Amino acid sequence: MRSTVEAPRAPQSLEALGVPADRVAELLVKVLLGGERHGVDLADRLAVPFALIEPLVEHARHERLVEVRGVSGVGSAGYRYALTDLGRDRARQYLEVCRYVGPVPVPLDQYAAYVRQAAEARGPLGRRELAAGFAHLVVGAAMLDALGPAVNAGRSLFLYGPPGNGKTVIAEGIGRAIGGEQCVPHALDVDGQIVTLFDPVNHRRLDGTAVARTVDALVLAPREDRRWVRIGRPVVTVGGELTLDMLDLSFNPIAGFYEAPVQLKANGGVLVVDDFGRQRVPPRDLLNRWIVPLESRVDYLTLHTGRKFEVPFDVFVIFATNLRPESLADEAFLRRIPYKVLAKDPTLEEYTRIFEMNCRRRGLGFDPVIVEYLMQRHYRPRGLALRACHPRDLVEHMVDICRYQGRPPVVTRELVEAACATYFLEAEPSQARQQAQAQAREAERGVGAPASERARRGAGDPADGEHEAERGVGGAAGGEP
């Protein structure tokens, strides 16, 4: 089972925050520029107990930057604080340098220590847990056995094969199988520079696990450090839009702070590089950028000042592509990706299970005769390869047709014909002639065959389907329902 490391403990002193007091005071003043706030509201916005920032508030009052406008509680945590004219001027000066206003950032060394601790606490993943991550898919046992060791290694995986066989959903299924929880800070402090890390788009915040926002928790000291967010194991996916710039810090000169790159957001989880080889930059350039992190498990980022710093690289990187691996990388780089798994075409049995699963999810009745009809009417005569995406797409086509015709969705031969007509490409004239000639030769062989053999061919012996499946793949398949 995959274990979950404990959340960082709440700091018990201002020094334990790991951030200089004057930097916390700057954040405090910038927060008050938005208007009056109670002491507990200040603590909530900065994600630290009020007991830690109370000396900074009193110091700001002494400097006549902050004043008390009223009282609605017991103690200084119940005071209503506001900025004076001098305080507003000071806040604007701070905002000219950096416009970040939010939780106190976590220092880089505390973040690195947490990532290392979480990596060490992560246990192995068994076949049962891996299969659970693919419960919504039809994935063969051979594919699971190929993926399992790669997931436990936690380094990198090259997932390749024909288009439409579920490479992307297999990669996302790996993220579900890994599962578990972890924490990520709202922002990092790197030599006084702020790097935002928590991303609501790529991080799934877990409800019910956040520290209670009670007055006692905000005034005194909660059990967990509220500067961190508890999230599900991150699965970050990038595709053709990926560029080299996305793999480094993104500095906003107007805001005055940075946004973390995608691999830092994926720390502790999975980074899926989908459609690898179709990015706007050459694959070789992207691969060269990954060589050091994949081997040393550390990455190096650079501030706009030129200062380079080290961050942990605890990411399971999955390169998914339908291009030939040897056309994307040389032997030296492929050696650094220890696992290469081929997403093969589904067998006829797996294709049938995928078709049935999609029918059930759409509330449609399923009859295996429909699949056999597809094989005899379209796949075999036209030489089409089985793809894991075909059942889902054909079912969706039939549902769309029924909606257009204003009738309840069903699966019939007529609808299968209509779906295939707008899904599969029509054969070129030369290709059609070749197929017709092949069918004529097959018919001639059937005439010279014994009567029993001709009868078997005419009846569509299931053995033909088995031979067809063996020609198509001969192994496991992972397909999206």
Summary of the structure (lengths in Angstrom):
residues: 481
radius of gyration: 29.7
end to end distance: 26.5
largest distance: 105.9
contacts: 1518
relative contact order: 0.12
helix: 48%
strand: 16%
